[in-house]
Amino acid sequence: MKLVDKLKEYENQYLFIRWATGGEYGKLMYVGDDFVEFNIIDVDTMSYRETVLIYSPLILEVTIGGSDIARIVAEVSSQMSVGDN
């Protein structure tokens, strides 16, 4: 199984991705055959800082769970109003 095949299961979820030139926390928006779309979150303000398109072979590490991810999910959830989807 390829990494991109596994990542497709985690679209629209928060995670940490480390790639050849950086690593950030964010939300995985789209997984294609040759790239992923990733919305980076500024962990201090809990707002989206930028969207990056990462060439799939450059991805070195993906962290799906953990205390930092749980904190980000809790922070983002607390800022959502009842009507947000």
Backbone bond lengths (Angstrom), bond angles and torsions (degrees), N, CA, C in turn:
res aa  C-N    CA-C-N  psi(-1)  N-CA   C-N-CA  omega(-1)  CA-C   N-CA-C  phi
1 M - - - 1.435 - - 1.537 108.56 -
2 K 1.319 116.73 136.96 1.454 121.84 177.73 1.524 110.08 -85.03
3 L 1.322 115.24 156.70 1.460 120.97 178.87 1.525 111.07 -58.81
4 V 1.335 118.08 -41.65 1.468 119.60 -178.75 1.519 111.41 -64.47
5 D 1.317 117.70 -32.50 1.464 120.23 177.26 1.531 110.36 -64.56
6 K 1.311 117.14 -41.80 1.462 121.38 178.64 1.523 111.06 -69.66
7 L 1.333 117.45 -39.62 1.460 121.17 -179.19 1.520 112.73 -63.83
8 K 1.320 117.55 -27.74 1.467 120.30 178.96 1.526 111.41 -58.94
9 E 1.321 117.51 -27.17 1.460 122.03 177.30 1.528 111.91 -69.80
10 Y 1.336 117.58 -18.67 1.454 121.77 -174.18 1.533 113.32 -110.80
11 E 1.335 117.57 16.59 1.455 119.97 175.76 1.527 109.68 -59.37
12 N 1.319 116.60 143.91 1.472 125.04 -179.11 1.521 113.16 65.47
13 Q 1.326 117.37 25.76 1.460 121.16 175.88 1.525 109.18 -122.08
14 Y 1.337 115.92 157.92 1.454 121.78 179.55 1.518 109.32 -86.94
15 L 1.336 115.33 138.74 1.447 120.92 179.58 1.517 110.01 -162.34
16 F 1.318 115.75 177.46 1.458 122.70 176.46 1.518 107.54 -112.84
17 I 1.323 116.19 130.37 1.466 120.38 176.66 1.520 108.41 -122.81
18 R 1.329 115.97 131.56 1.458 122.07 171.94 1.520 106.84 -111.77
19 W 1.327 115.62 127.33 1.465 120.42 178.07 1.522 108.20 -125.49
20 A 1.315 117.13 -178.77 1.465 122.60 -170.37 1.525 113.76 -54.43
21 T 1.321 118.88 -33.96 1.466 120.65 -175.58 1.519 113.92 -114.06
22 G 1.311 119.56 6.58 1.453 120.67 -179.71 1.508 112.48 178.60
23 G 1.307 114.60 -173.59 1.455 121.58 177.43 1.512 109.10 -163.31
24 E 1.316 117.14 135.33 1.462 120.96 -175.21 1.524 111.17 -149.31
25 Y 1.347 114.74 159.13 1.455 122.24 169.48 1.519 107.73 -88.53
26 G 1.319 116.62 145.94 1.452 119.11 177.81 1.508 112.51 177.72
27 K 1.323 113.55 -164.87 1.460 121.34 -178.56 1.519 108.42 -114.92
28 L 1.310 116.01 127.31 1.453 122.23 178.85 1.523 108.69 -79.80
29 M 1.317 116.92 113.10 1.455 121.11 -173.54 1.528 112.82 -91.61
30 Y 1.323 117.12 -43.21 1.465 120.84 -174.93 1.513 109.00 -149.67
31 V 1.323 115.96 141.20 1.461 121.87 175.60 1.517 107.88 -124.01
32 G 1.325 115.82 116.30 1.456 121.36 177.22 1.517 110.15 -109.97
33 D 1.314 116.68 -177.15 1.459 120.25 -179.20 1.528 112.86 -69.82
34 D 1.347 117.19 -30.58 1.459 118.78 -176.82 1.525 114.45 -118.92
35 F 1.338 119.00 -8.30 1.456 120.48 178.65 1.519 110.65 -153.16
36 V 1.343 114.83 163.06 1.461 121.61 172.39 1.523 107.88 -123.37
37 E 1.331 116.14 145.16 1.456 122.28 174.00 1.519 107.26 -101.28
38 F 1.330 115.65 126.57 1.461 121.73 -170.97 1.521 109.16 -134.53
39 N 1.341 117.16 121.10 1.471 122.07 176.31 1.518 108.54 -90.48
40 I 1.328 116.28 114.40 1.458 121.71 -178.69 1.521 109.74 -80.11
41 I 1.334 115.50 137.11 1.463 122.28 179.19 1.522 109.45 -106.42
42 D 1.320 116.59 132.41 1.461 121.85 171.09 1.523 106.07 -77.79
43 V 1.322 117.58 111.14 1.463 120.71 -172.85 1.524 112.63 -69.37
44 D 1.316 118.70 -16.75 1.463 120.86 177.62 1.520 111.73 -78.99
45 T 1.332 116.81 -41.86 1.468 120.38 -178.16 1.521 112.70 -102.04
46 M 1.311 117.39 -9.55 1.465 124.37 -178.44 1.535 111.88 58.26
47 S 1.324 116.70 32.19 1.464 120.76 175.94 1.521 108.92 -116.10
48 Y 1.324 115.80 157.43 1.452 119.89 178.92 1.516 109.30 -71.16
49 R 1.311 116.24 126.64 1.455 121.61 -177.02 1.517 111.81 -92.93
50 E 1.327 116.91 -42.44 1.458 120.83 -178.68 1.523 109.74 -166.68
51 T 1.321 114.63 163.66 1.455 121.50 174.96 1.522 107.73 -111.63
52 V 1.325 115.94 132.34 1.462 120.30 177.87 1.525 109.22 -122.04
53 L 1.308 114.44 146.99 1.462 122.00 171.97 1.520 105.87 -107.18
54 I 1.317 116.59 119.59 1.460 121.65 -175.13 1.518 109.01 -110.84
55 Y 1.311 116.40 126.96 1.456 122.46 175.30 1.527 108.03 -65.82
56 S 1.307 116.72 119.93 1.473 122.64 -170.81 1.526 115.39 -49.52
57 P 1.347 119.95 -43.53 1.476 118.23 -179.37 1.528 114.11 -64.11
58 L 1.331 118.61 -13.49 1.467 120.82 179.41 1.522 113.21 -85.91
59 I 1.332 118.25 -8.16 1.465 121.14 -179.83 1.520 109.11 -73.33
60 L 1.333 115.13 124.95 1.460 121.18 -177.56 1.518 113.32 -103.31
61 E 1.354 116.59 -31.82 1.462 120.11 -174.11 1.523 109.37 -153.60
62 V 1.317 115.97 142.57 1.461 122.16 174.56 1.518 107.55 -134.03
63 T 1.342 116.12 127.09 1.463 121.55 176.62 1.518 107.52 -113.33
64 I 1.321 116.03 119.69 1.460 121.06 -173.94 1.525 111.12 -97.84
65 G 1.291 118.47 -34.75 1.463 121.86 -179.55 1.515 110.53 -119.58
66 G 1.295 115.81 -175.57 1.453 120.74 177.92 1.519 111.74 122.90
67 S 1.330 115.80 168.25 1.460 120.42 -175.00 1.521 112.70 -66.51
68 D 1.328 118.54 -37.81 1.466 120.47 179.37 1.518 111.26 -65.68
69 I 1.321 117.03 -41.98 1.465 121.02 178.95 1.526 109.41 -64.88
70 A 1.329 117.19 -42.79 1.465 120.90 179.69 1.527 110.74 -61.94
71 R 1.332 117.25 -38.34 1.465 121.37 178.51 1.523 110.37 -65.19
72 I 1.316 117.39 -43.11 1.468 121.10 179.14 1.522 110.30 -62.73
73 V 1.317 116.99 -45.47 1.465 120.05 178.63 1.526 110.59 -60.58
74 A 1.333 116.99 -42.59 1.472 120.38 179.46 1.523 111.21 -64.75
75 E 1.326 117.85 -41.86 1.466 121.38 179.55 1.520 111.24 -64.31
76 V 1.319 116.71 -46.66 1.459 120.67 -179.21 1.520 109.57 -65.38
77 S 1.308 117.96 -41.28 1.469 121.42 -179.84 1.522 110.99 -64.01
78 S 1.309 117.83 -38.28 1.464 120.55 -179.03 1.511 112.58 -68.58
79 Q 1.341 117.14 -23.33 1.456 121.45 -179.81 1.516 113.19 -88.80
80 M 1.331 117.36 -7.73 1.463 120.56 -179.28 1.514 109.86 -84.09
81 S 1.318 116.17 141.32 1.449 119.45 174.03 1.525 108.97 -83.93
82 V 1.286 117.59 169.18 1.466 121.82 -176.86 1.530 111.30 -61.44
83 G 1.320 118.98 -33.10 1.457 122.47 -177.22 1.509 115.00 -83.39
84 D 1.342 119.61 -8.43 1.468 121.30 179.82 1.507 111.47 -71.41
85 N 1.324 115.87 147.34 1.467 121.27 176.09 1.482 109.73 -115.73
